[in-house]
Amino acid sequence: MRTMSIAGTQLDAYHVCAFFDSRTQEYAVLTPFYQEAVTQREKNLHIVAAELHDDHKARLRDGGIDTHHCETCGQLEVLGWQEAYLNADGAFDKNKMLATVDALTREATAGQFTGLRIMGNMGWAFADLPGAEDLIEYEAEVNEVLARNRQPAVCVYDTAKLSGAMMMDLLRTHPLTLINGVIQENPYFTPPREMLDELRRRRGHMKDA
């Protein structure tokens, strides 16, 4: 039977917003989640800045994951932001990313693996890139993709980079939050369609202002 747990808590939803104060804290909390996937013959797909690939894998190795074996057999895949969130022009393409997540999670159990766990480091969203204004809309829409295909994704954010308004929007687009190493059901979560309607109203008000 498949289990999905973070910090000793069983997940009851598929979209987690993880806030961390440091990378040390991030790996201490999430590496057991990745290790659980390895034990259950699930695939880990991690999206991090290209310049952090080697450091990311070194931290996984320090946590007990045989990254060489997992990469060789396909159980670990590490992508850069340019290979996932960003298009060839370096812009965030919301629809492209939604289609990619849908395809990956839909096909997660079609091959040799029993599931897929996605981790996306969201640092690109703070680099003033074209399309980054669509981030919250993407976070709302991807809920339905993950829930439909029943595969989890953890979105990792550095708390030092977040404004209060952005943090609240992120809270409202994730059914689960991970803060200070504790995962819990998010009381601020807003159903995707309701959140999308609100975001469109906001944009309308901004155009009228």
C-alpha positions in Angstrom: 0.0 0.0 0.0 1.4 3.4 -1.0 2.1 5.9 1.8 3.0 9.5 1.4 4.2 11.3 4.5 6.2 14.4 5.3 7.6 15.1 8.8 5.8 12.0 10.1 2.3 13.1 8.8 0.4 11.2 6.2 -0.6 13.4 3.2 -4.3 13.7 2.6 -4.0 16.0 -0.5 -1.6 16.3 -3.4 -0.4 19.9 -3.4 1.9 21.1 -0.7 3.3 24.6 -0.2 6.6 24.3 1.8 8.1 27.4 3.3 11.7 27.2 4.5 14.1 29.6 6.2 17.2 27.8 5.0 18.3 25.0 2.6 19.5 23.0 5.6 16.0 23.0 7.0 14.5 22.2 3.6 16.6 19.0 3.1 16.2 17.9 6.7 12.5 17.9 6.3 12.0 16.7 2.7 14.8 14.1 2.2 12.8 11.4 4.1 9.9 12.1 1.7 12.1 11.5 -1.3 13.6 8.4 0.4 10.1 7.0 1.0 9.5 7.3 -2.7 12.7 5.3 -3.5 11.6 2.6 -1.1 8.2 2.3 -2.7 9.6 2.3 -6.3 8.3 5.7 -7.1 10.1 8.3 -9.2 11.4 11.6 -7.8 11.3 14.5 -10.2 13.1 17.6 -8.8 13.2 21.0 -10.4 15.9 23.3 -9.2 18.2 26.1 -10.5 20.7 24.6 -12.9 23.6 25.9 -10.9 22.3 24.0 -7.8 22.1 20.5 -9.5 25.3 19.2 -8.0 24.7 20.6 -4.6 21.1 19.3 -4.6 22.3 15.7 -5.4 25.1 16.0 -2.8 22.5 16.9 -0.1 20.4 13.9 -1.2 23.4 11.6 -0.9 24.1 13.0 2.5 20.6 12.1 3.4 21.1 8.4 2.4 19.8 8.4 -1.2 22.0 6.6 -3.8 21.6 9.3 -6.4 23.9 7.6 -9.0 21.8 4.4 -8.9 18.5 6.3 -8.9 19.5 8.5 -11.8 20.8 5.5 -13.8 17.6 3.6 -13.4 15.4 6.7 -13.9 14.1 6.8 -10.4 15.6 10.3 -9.9 15.4 13.1 -12.5 16.7 16.5 -11.8 15.7 19.3 -14.1 16.6 23.0 -14.4 14.0 25.8 -14.4 14.6 26.3 -18.1 13.6 22.6 -18.7 10.3 22.9 -16.9 8.9 26.2 -15.7 10.5 28.4 -18.4 10.3 28.4 -22.1 13.1 28.9 -24.6 12.8 32.6 -24.2 13.2 32.4 -20.4 9.6 33.2 -19.7 7.2 31.3 -17.5 4.6 29.6 -19.7 1.7 28.6 -17.4 -0.2 26.5 -19.9 3.0 24.7 -21.0 3.8 23.8 -17.4 0.3 22.7 -16.6 0.3 20.4 -19.7 3.7 19.0 -18.6 2.6 18.3 -15.1 -0.6 16.7 -16.4 1.3 14.4 -18.8 3.9 13.4 -16.2 1.4 12.6 -13.4 -1.0 10.9 -15.7 1.7 8.5 -17.0 3.3 8.1 -13.6 2.3 4.5 -13.1 2.3 3.4 -16.7 5.9 2.2 -16.7 8.3 0.6 -14.1 7.4 3.0 -11.2 4.5 3.0 -8.8 4.1 6.7 -8.7 5.7 10.1 -9.1 6.7 12.8 -6.6 7.5 16.3 -7.9 9.4 18.9 -6.0 9.7 22.3 -7.6 12.0 25.0 -6.1 10.1 28.2 -7.0 13.0 30.7 -6.8 12.6 31.6 -10.5 9.4 33.4 -9.5 11.4 36.2 -7.9 13.7 36.9 -10.8 11.4 39.4 -12.5 10.9 37.1 -15.5 8.1 37.5 -18.1 5.1 35.5 -17.2 5.9 35.3 -13.5 2.7 37.3 -12.9 0.8 34.1 -13.8 2.3 32.2 -10.8 -0.7 32.3 -8.5 -3.1 31.4 -11.3 -0.8 28.4 -12.1 -0.7 27.3 -8.4 -4.5 27.4 -8.3 -5.0 25.5 -11.6 -2.4 22.7 -10.9 -4.5 21.5 -7.9 -7.0 19.9 -10.2 -4.3 18.3 -12.3 -2.6 16.7 -9.3 -5.8 15.6 -7.6 -7.1 14.1 -10.8 -3.9 12.0 -11.4 -3.3 11.4 -7.6 0.4 12.3 -7.6 1.9 14.8 -5.1 3.9 17.9 -5.7 5.8 20.1 -3.2 6.4 23.7 -4.1 9.4 25.0 -2.2 9.5 28.7 -1.3 12.2 30.8 0.6 10.3 32.7 3.2 12.9 35.6 3.0 11.7 36.4 -0.5 8.0 36.5 0.2 5.9 39.6 0.8 2.9 39.2 3.1 0.5 39.5 0.2 2.2 36.8 -1.9 2.4 34.4 1.0 -1.3 34.8 1.6 -2.0 34.0 -2.1 0.2 31.0 -1.9 -1.6 29.8 1.2 -4.9 30.2 -0.6 -3.8 28.0 -3.5 -2.4 25.0 -1.6 -4.5 22.6 0.4 -1.5 21.6 2.6 1.2 23.8 4.1 4.6 22.9 5.5 5.9 25.6 7.9 8.6 25.2 10.5 8.8 21.5 9.7 5.1 20.9 10.4 2.6 19.9 7.8 -1.0 20.7 8.2 -4.3 21.2 6.4 -4.5 24.8 5.3 -7.5 26.7 6.6 -6.9 29.5 4.1 -7.2 27.2 1.0 -9.6 28.5 -1.6 -11.2 26.2 -4.2 -9.4 26.7 -7.5 -12.4 28.0 -9.5 -13.2 30.5 -6.8 -9.6 31.6 -6.6 -9.3 32.0 -10.4 -12.4 34.1 -10.5 -10.9 36.4 -7.8 -7.6 36.7 -9.7 -9.4 37.7 -12.9 -11.4 40.3 -11.0 -8.2 41.7 -9.6 -6.7 42.1 -13.1 -9.9 43.8 -14.3 -9.6 46.3 -11.5 -6.0 46.9 -12.2 -6.8 47.7 -15.9 -9.6 50.1 -14.9 -7.4 51.9 -12.4 
